[in-house]
Amino acid sequence: MQRFTVHARVSTENPPAVRAILRRLFPAGSVTLTGDPKELVVQGEMEGADARDLNRTLLTELRRAEKKTRLRAEWSFEGTTEKFFDYVPKRKKVG
C-alpha cells in the first residue's frame, strides 16, 4: 500500500452530503467551499495500490450521495502526479 496525496475540486448539487463523505474519507485533510456554493476543494491523503483505484473509490463514494457529482483530482506519490476528470485519467507527470 502506498500513501497518495490528493488535491481535488468537487462540483455537486448537494454540497452538505458530499462534504460529509469527504470529511469521513479525509479526517486529517481539508475540505473547503470555493466562491461557488456548489464546489468544494479537498486536500488530503489516502492509502491504496494506485492512483486510479483511489480515484475510482473516491468518485464512487461521492456519487452515492449525489449522482451529478464531478471530480477533478491530482494524485501524487513520490514525485509522480496523475490527473483525472471523473473516472478518466488525463495526464501522468513524473518528476
C-alpha positions, 0 to 999 in steps of 0.5 A, spaced: 500 500 500 502 506 498 500 513 501 497 518 495 496 525 496 490 528 493 488 535 491 481 535 488 475 540 486 468 537 487 462 540 483 455 537 486 448 539 487 448 537 494 454 540 497 452 538 505 452 530 503 458 530 499 462 534 504 460 529 509 463 523 505 469 527 504 470 529 511 469 521 513 474 519 507 479 525 509 479 526 517 486 529 517 485 533 510 481 539 508 475 540 505 473 547 503 467 551 499 470 555 493 466 562 491 461 557 488 456 554 493 456 548 489 464 546 489 468 544 494 476 543 494 479 537 498 486 536 500 488 530 503 491 523 503 489 516 502 492 509 502 491 504 496 495 500 490 494 506 485 492 512 483 486 510 479 483 505 484 483 511 489 480 515 484 475 510 482 473 509 490 473 516 491 468 518 485 464 512 487 463 514 494 461 521 492 456 519 487 452 515 492 450 521 495 449 525 489 449 522 482 451 529 478 457 529 482 464 531 478 471 530 480 477 533 478 483 530 482 491 530 482 494 524 485 501 524 487 506 519 490 513 520 490 514 525 485 509 522 480 502 526 479 496 523 475 490 527 473 483 525 472 476 528 470 471 523 473 473 516 472 478 518 466 485 519 467 488 525 463 495 526 464 501 522 468 507 527 470 513 524 473 518 528 476 
